Amino acid sequence: MQGFIPPDPETDVSQEHWAVIYMPGRNRQRYPANCVRLVESEEEARVRGRPAQRLFPARVLGPSKSSEGQEVYYLVEWLAPQ
């Protein structure tokens, strides 16, 4: 994947998570932590996805620190909502 720093295999700082992302659109590769709601499972992410309300289910990698010092999550893949 392009545009992110790969996770350090010796730590658990950045990991893949299931999430619901609140955003006007799905055209970015990274999202601020305050727009990302982590959930327990892929199924929960799909159920909570509501594109009409700008809530998109996804698999993300993070958290990471941006060059501006903010926590961000990187998009791994979008999921289809249920």
Secondary structure, 3 states (H helix, E strand, C coil): CCCCCCCCCCCCCCEEEEEEEECCCCCCCEEEHHHEEEECCHHHHHHHCEHHHCEEEEEEEEEEECCCCCEEEEEEEECCCC
